[in-house]
Amino acid sequence: MITILKRSVFWCAVFLAVLPLTTSAGSFQVSPVRVQLTPSSPTAAINVRNESPTDGVLLQLRAMDWKQEAGEDVYTASVDLIATPPIFTIPPGGTQTVRVGLRKTVQTGIQQTFRLYLTEVPPAPKESFQGLQVALNIGIPIFVAPKSLTGTPPVWRAALTSDGKLALSATNASNSHVQILDVQIYDENDSITVAALTEPRYILANQTTRWQLALKRNPVGMLRLAISTDGGNIEAKVNLTAAP
């Protein structure tokens, strides 16, 4: 289950001095935070709970096709993914069940990927309000399993850049996603990290993702990567090259 800030509204005034900042915040919870669809389970339920004891929340659903181009996420409105109800209000402390599925469940040779966005529709500000309203927009990954899983762990490459950073890349040659959760990078025979990757990132099938990491110290020889993924922990040894 994940807890998300619902909105944050603030304002300030200046009269030769700055007055104290006032903030109002709430939250809602979404569970699960990732959905897997199969021919035997072509639909799924997502529970959304409003944690605010005083304020209702109005949410709108948007179903999106999810692709990657050169490792970057690209989203377009989906005609294949269905989610209901398309818009709903959750009272204070209330819960809403969202149902998601495909118009037609057809397995292909590659994993199909979507995201379901839950977007808050903020209430109209009061007449006297002056400030900023922030509407929350979160996306839930939705995967449709391929006919059969194929492929190997990601292939890693590393190079030193001209400005002294570590250019790291991972190529996912399999027919389904991998989520990189954490990467600790060491010299081949050393237990002290030279760099670390701590921002989770999905790599979709047949895609490559790249990072540039700050180095804690200059690496020597081959690199050893300790990688945490959503499919388990793996290790890889990578030759360090100079960037062109």
C-alpha positions as CSV (number, residue, x, y, z in Angstrom):
1,M,0.0,0.0,0.0
2,I,1.2,3.5,-0.8
3,T,0.3,6.8,0.9
4,I,0.3,9.8,-1.3
5,L,0.0,13.5,-0.4
6,K,-3.3,14.7,-1.7
7,R,-2.7,18.4,-2.0
8,S,-0.8,21.2,-0.5
9,V,-2.2,24.7,-0.5
10,F,-0.2,27.6,0.8
11,W,-0.1,31.4,0.7
12,C,2.0,34.2,2.0
13,A,1.9,38.0,2.2
14,V,4.6,40.5,2.5
15,F,4.2,43.8,4.4
16,L,7.9,44.8,4.8
17,A,8.2,41.4,6.4
18,V,7.2,37.8,5.6
19,L,4.1,36.5,7.4
20,P,4.1,32.9,8.6
21,L,3.5,30.2,5.9
22,T,0.2,28.3,6.3
23,T,-0.1,24.8,4.8
24,S,-3.1,22.5,4.5
25,A,-2.5,18.8,3.5
26,G,-4.3,15.5,3.2
27,S,-3.6,12.0,1.8
28,F,-5.0,9.0,0.1
29,Q,-3.8,5.4,-0.2
30,V,-3.7,3.2,-3.2
31,S,-3.4,-0.6,-3.2
32,P,-1.9,-2.4,-5.0
33,V,0.6,-0.1,-6.6
34,R,1.3,-2.5,-9.6
35,V,-1.1,-4.7,-11.6
36,Q,-0.4,-7.9,-13.6
37,L,-3.1,-9.1,-16.0
38,T,-3.3,-12.6,-17.6
39,P,-5.9,-14.5,-19.6
40,S,-6.9,-16.2,-16.4
41,S,-7.1,-12.9,-14.5
42,P,-8.0,-10.4,-17.2
43,T,-9.3,-7.8,-14.7
44,A,-8.1,-6.4,-11.4
45,A,-9.4,-4.3,-8.5
46,I,-7.5,-1.3,-7.1
47,N,-8.6,0.2,-3.7
48,V,-8.3,3.9,-3.1
49,R,-8.9,5.2,0.4
50,N,-9.2,8.9,1.4
51,E,-7.2,9.3,4.6
52,S,-8.5,12.8,5.3
53,P,-11.0,12.9,8.2
54,T,-12.5,16.2,7.0
55,D,-12.2,16.7,3.2
56,G,-13.6,14.7,0.3
57,V,-11.4,14.1,-2.8
58,L,-12.5,14.1,-6.4
59,L,-10.4,11.8,-8.7
60,Q,-10.3,11.2,-12.4
61,L,-8.9,8.1,-14.2
62,R,-6.8,8.2,-17.3
63,A,-5.7,5.0,-19.0
64,M,-2.5,5.3,-21.0
65,D,-0.4,3.2,-23.3
66,W,3.2,3.1,-21.9
67,K,6.1,2.8,-24.3
68,Q,9.8,3.8,-24.1
69,E,11.8,5.5,-26.8
70,A,15.6,5.6,-26.2
71,G,14.9,4.6,-22.6
72,E,12.5,7.5,-22.0
73,D,8.9,7.0,-21.0
74,V,6.3,7.9,-23.6
75,Y,2.5,7.9,-22.8
76,T,-0.5,8.1,-25.1
77,A,-4.2,7.8,-24.4
78,S,-5.2,4.1,-24.5
79,V,-8.1,2.6,-26.3
80,D,-7.2,-0.9,-25.1
81,L,-7.2,-0.4,-21.3
82,I,-10.5,0.2,-19.5
83,A,-10.9,1.6,-16.0
84,T,-14.1,2.4,-14.1
85,P,-15.5,4.5,-12.7
86,P,-13.9,7.2,-14.8
87,I,-14.5,9.9,-12.2
88,F,-15.5,9.6,-8.6
89,T,-15.6,11.4,-5.2
90,I,-14.4,9.7,-2.0
91,P,-15.8,11.1,1.2
92,P,-13.6,11.7,4.2
93,G,-12.4,8.3,5.5
94,G,-14.1,6.6,2.6
95,T,-12.9,3.9,0.1
96,Q,-13.5,3.5,-3.6
97,T,-12.8,0.3,-5.7
98,V,-11.5,0.9,-9.2
99,R,-11.7,-1.9,-11.7
100,V,-9.2,-2.2,-14.6
101,G,-9.0,-4.5,-17.5
102,L,-8.5,-4.8,-21.3
103,R,-11.2,-4.6,-24.0
104,K,-9.8,-7.8,-25.3
105,T,-7.1,-9.9,-23.6
106,V,-4.7,-11.1,-26.2
107,Q,-1.3,-12.4,-25.3
108,T,1.6,-11.4,-27.6
109,G,5.2,-12.3,-27.8
110,I,6.2,-9.2,-25.8
111,Q,4.8,-7.8,-22.5
112,Q,2.1,-5.1,-23.0
113,T,2.6,-2.1,-20.7
114,F,0.1,0.5,-19.5
115,R,-0.2,3.1,-16.8
116,L,-3.4,4.0,-15.0
117,Y,-3.3,7.6,-13.8
118,L,-5.3,8.8,-10.8
119,T,-5.6,12.6,-11.1
120,E,-7.0,14.8,-8.4
121,V,-9.5,17.4,-9.5
122,P,-9.0,20.2,-6.9
123,P,-12.0,22.0,-5.6
124,A,-12.7,25.6,-6.7
125,P,-10.7,27.9,-4.4
126,K,-12.6,30.1,-2.1
127,E,-13.2,33.7,-3.2
128,S,-10.7,35.1,-0.7
129,F,-8.0,32.5,-1.5
130,Q,-4.6,33.8,-2.9
131,G,-1.9,31.2,-3.4
132,L,-1.1,27.9,-5.1
133,Q,-3.2,24.7,-5.4
134,V,-1.3,21.5,-6.2
135,A,-3.2,18.6,-7.8
136,L,-1.8,15.1,-7.4
137,N,-1.2,12.9,-10.4
138,I,0.0,9.3,-9.8
139,G,0.5,6.4,-12.2
140,I,0.0,2.7,-11.5
141,P,2.0,0.4,-13.8
142,I,-0.2,-2.3,-15.5
143,F,1.4,-5.3,-17.2
144,V,0.0,-7.9,-19.5
145,A,2.1,-11.1,-19.5
146,P,3.6,-12.3,-22.8
147,K,2.9,-15.8,-24.1
148,S,6.1,-17.0,-22.5
149,L,9.0,-15.3,-20.8
150,T,12.3,-15.2,-22.6
151,G,15.6,-13.4,-22.3
152,T,18.4,-12.9,-19.8
153,P,19.4,-10.4,-17.1
154,P,20.2,-6.9,-18.3
155,V,23.5,-6.2,-20.0
156,W,25.5,-3.5,-18.3
157,R,28.1,-1.1,-19.7
158,A,30.2,1.6,-17.9
159,A,32.4,4.4,-19.1
160,L,34.2,7.3,-17.5
161,T,33.1,10.7,-18.9
162,S,35.3,13.6,-19.7
163,D,34.0,15.5,-16.7
164,G,34.8,12.6,-14.3
165,K,31.4,10.9,-14.0
166,L,30.4,7.3,-14.4
167,A,28.2,6.7,-17.5
168,L,26.2,3.6,-16.8
169,S,23.7,1.8,-19.1
170,A,21.5,-1.3,-18.9
171,T,20.0,-3.0,-21.9
172,N,17.0,-5.2,-21.2
173,A,17.0,-7.9,-24.0
174,S,14.1,-9.9,-22.5
175,N,10.4,-9.7,-23.6
176,S,9.2,-8.3,-20.3
177,H,10.1,-5.4,-18.0
178,V,12.7,-5.2,-15.3
179,Q,12.6,-2.7,-12.5
180,I,16.0,-1.6,-11.2
181,L,15.6,-0.7,-7.6
182,D,19.2,-0.2,-6.4
183,V,22.7,-0.6,-7.8
184,Q,25.9,-0.6,-5.6
185,I,29.1,-0.3,-7.7
186,Y,32.5,-1.5,-6.5
187,D,35.9,-2.1,-7.8
188,E,36.2,-5.8,-8.7
189,N,38.0,-6.9,-5.5
190,D,36.9,-4.1,-3.2
191,S,34.0,-3.8,-0.7
192,I,33.9,0.0,-0.7
193,T,31.4,1.6,-3.2
194,V,32.7,3.9,-5.9
195,A,29.2,5.0,-6.9
196,A,25.5,4.0,-6.3
197,L,22.2,4.2,-8.1
198,T,19.3,4.5,-5.7
199,E,16.5,5.9,-7.9
200,P,14.2,3.0,-9.0
201,R,13.6,2.8,-12.7
202,Y,11.7,0.5,-15.1
203,I,13.4,-0.8,-18.2
204,L,10.8,-2.1,-20.7
205,A,11.4,-5.0,-23.1
206,N,14.2,-4.4,-25.6
207,Q,15.0,-1.0,-24.2
208,T,18.2,0.7,-22.8
209,T,18.3,3.1,-20.0
210,R,21.3,5.4,-19.1
211,W,22.5,7.2,-16.0
212,Q,25.4,9.5,-15.2
213,L,26.6,9.0,-11.6
214,A,28.9,11.0,-9.4
215,L,32.0,9.0,-8.3
216,K,33.0,8.8,-4.7
217,R,36.5,7.9,-5.8
218,N,38.3,6.8,-9.0
219,P,37.5,3.2,-9.8
220,V,40.3,0.8,-10.6
221,G,40.0,-2.1,-13.1
222,M,36.8,-4.0,-13.7
223,L,33.6,-2.9,-11.9
224,R,31.4,-5.2,-9.8
225,L,27.7,-4.3,-9.7
226,A,25.4,-5.5,-7.0
227,I,21.9,-5.0,-8.4
228,S,18.5,-5.2,-6.7
229,T,15.6,-5.7,-9.0
230,D,11.9,-6.5,-8.7
231,G,12.8,-10.0,-9.8
232,G,15.6,-10.5,-7.2
233,N,19.2,-9.7,-6.6
234,I,21.9,-10.2,-9.3
235,E,25.5,-9.3,-9.8
236,A,27.4,-8.3,-12.9
237,K,31.0,-7.5,-13.8
238,V,31.6,-4.7,-16.2
239,N,34.7,-3.5,-18.0
240,L,35.3,0.2,-17.5
241,T,36.0,2.1,-20.7
242,A,36.7,5.7,-21.6
243,A,33.8,7.7,-23.0
244,P,34.3,8.7,-26.7
